[in-house]
Amino acid sequence: MARRTISTAKRKEGKDHWALKKMALGIVESAKHCRECVQMPCMEACPRKIRIAQKIQEIERLVHAYL
């Protein structure tokens, strides 16, 4: 029986894709909660300009664009 080998680049690409899919599962849930915070008026009024919720939204868009 012939043994099939997969190139290292293909294997890495597959692992990256798998990791992004796993990350997407968690980011969707987090982004859902962050969407609720982004809509709150206190986010715009924050004196320290903490924008974690907006960054999570950006990450979600990037992950979905890649997949």
Rosetta blueprint (number, residue, H / E / L):
1 M L
2 A L
3 R L
4 R L
5 T L
6 I L
7 S L
8 T H
9 A H
10 K H
11 R H
12 K H
13 E H
14 G H
15 K H
16 D H
17 H H
18 W H
19 A H
20 L H
21 K H
22 K H
23 M H
24 A H
25 L H
26 G H
27 I H
28 V H
29 E H
30 S H
31 A H
32 K H
33 H H
34 C H
35 R H
36 E H
37 C H
38 V H
39 Q L
40 M L
41 P H
42 C H
43 M H
44 E H
45 A H
46 C L
47 P L
48 R L
49 K L
50 I L
51 R L
52 I H
53 A H
54 Q H
55 K H
56 I H
57 Q H
58 E H
59 I H
60 E H
61 R H
62 L H
63 V H
64 H H
65 A H
66 Y H
67 L L
